């Protein structure tokens, strides 16, 4: 979990499997903090997320898209 990025949920689109996050630096992607839309590989992980939730997540770049492979509430 050391390289999981932290963020705050802005919007959840469960049907499309997308989540908008305001996030800090994503070190594994060398990306600075910003707000952007991610596709979630497993839509089930969006189940209990709502705007305002603080989360930790792992993202990868695949085919030009930003894909979240793991997302969980930040404690």
C-alpha positions in Angstrom: 0.0 0.0 0.0 3.1 2.2 0.1 2.6 3.5 -3.4 -1.2 4.0 -3.3 -2.2 7.5 -4.1 -4.7 9.5 -1.9 -7.7 11.3 -3.2 -11.2 12.6 -2.6 -14.2 11.4 -4.5 -15.9 14.1 -6.5 -18.4 12.1 -8.6 -19.3 8.4 -9.0 -20.8 7.0 -12.2 -21.5 3.4 -11.3 -23.2 2.5 -14.6 -20.1 3.7 -16.6 -17.6 2.4 -14.0 -16.0 5.8 -13.6 -15.0 7.9 -10.7 -13.9 11.5 -10.6 -11.1 12.0 -8.0 -9.3 15.1 -6.7 -6.0 13.3 -6.1 -2.5 14.0 -4.8 0.6 12.9 -6.6 0.4 9.4 -8.3 4.0 8.4 -7.9 3.9 5.3 -10.1 2.6 7.4 -13.0 4.8 10.4 -12.2 1.6 12.5 -12.2 1.1 15.6 -10.1 -2.1 16.2 -8.1 -5.2 17.2 -10.0 -8.9 16.4 -10.5 -9.7 13.8 -13.2 -11.9 11.0 -14.3 -10.7 7.4 -13.9 -12.2 4.1 -15.2 -12.4 1.5 -12.5 -11.5 -2.1 -13.6 -14.0 -3.6 -11.1 -17.2 -1.7 -11.0 -18.0 -3.4 -7.7 -15.4 -1.4 -6.0 -17.5 1.7 -6.5 -20.3 0.2 -4.4 -20.1 2.4 -1.3 -18.2 5.4 -2.6 -19.9 8.8 -2.5 -18.7 12.4 -3.1 -16.5 13.7 -0.3 -15.1 10.3 0.6 -11.4 10.1 1.2 -9.8 7.2 -0.6 -6.5 5.4 -1.3 -6.2 4.0 -4.8 -3.8 2.4 -7.3 -3.9 3.5 -10.9 -2.2 2.3 -14.1 -2.2 3.6 -17.6 -3.5 1.2 -20.2 -4.2 2.1 -23.8 -4.2 5.8 -23.1 -6.8 5.5 -20.3 -6.2 5.8 -16.6 -7.5 2.7 -14.9 -8.0 2.2 -11.2 -7.0 -1.3 -10.2 -7.8 -0.9 -6.5 -9.6 1.7 -4.5 -10.5 1.7 -0.8 -11.6 4.1 1.9 -8.7 6.0 3.5 -8.5 5.5 7.3 
